[in-house]
Amino acid sequence: MFIPTEIFYEKAIENYPLGKELLERYREKNVPCTIIENHNAIEKMRKKENKEFPKMKQNLIIGVRKTHRFVPNHKVSDFLVPYTSSGCIAMCLYCYLVCNYNKCAYLRLFVNREQMIDKIIRVANESEKPLTFEIGSNSDLILENTITGNLEWTIENFAQKAEKGFLTFPTKFDRVEPLLSLNHKGKTIVRMSVNPQEIISQIEIGTSPLKNRVEAANRLKEAGYPVGILIAPVILVENWKVLYAELIQYLAENLSEKIKKEAVFEIIFMTYSYIHEAINTEAFPNKPSLYNKEKMTVRGRGKYRYKEEEKQEAEAFLREQMQKYFPNNEILYIV
């Protein structure tokens, strides 16, 4: 169980069963607990220096989610849904939440889960067609589940009460045991995010190894879950062609036949930013820099993306490797 260094919580969480449970659990572990007005405005955390980012990730913020607006999406879901957490205790050096929260991209838990799932089920049941709801775009729900049990609760509630539709989320973690025996009715799609092990070790700090992720994906498929594969983010390090060719070959050799028969792939190139570089330089001085001025260009406010010619070359290479090892599987998109 994750034992945070300190907990910051909104007083209102005491009105919710999960809020009470979390406070009682951590107080028994003698974790310091501080009341805050708003989970988005913790002055003590905002004042910390970039070099303290890893220590900040060891804190836990608990609040009540106030934003419930569904954002239309046209990739793997119909809507991106604000759900039970944002941020993470892992420290991927490219984490896109850093763009929004700067060094305050730590784990926030929201205890009003009944309110959130009720809206999802209502929208699903009122729709004429089956809808897919992305509930994991702001956090890793497999990791969160080890603290709250929210994912187990969510999967079973949706399976029992939603007449149609699907939930979906990506993950970089292998802790799937609690999900395997659930009565999910095939209504939850798990998308396993993968990268070459060298990149996982150096850049996706605190996440599960590639081997464990693939084994977890196989176990989920064996338990009846729809499983997709997300190759993301593609990072054009010096030997990227070798690494990604080996990755795709490894997937072909180690994913189960059940997954290879049906899996849909997503491929996403890394977006980086000035904020990432500023934090990483101070917080992770011994880690490789992800900024490459030869391959990247500024796109949007303070963001770096790969130049079009670099991306086109990489996309052609990845499509070639996918055709070689997964000729019968759909690539839903490459972005």
Order of alpha helices (4+ residues) and beta strands (2+ residues): beta-alpha-beta-alpha-alpha-beta-beta-beta-beta-beta-alpha-beta-alpha-beta-alpha-alpha-beta-beta-alpha-beta-alpha-beta-alpha-alpha-beta-beta-alpha-beta-beta-alpha-beta
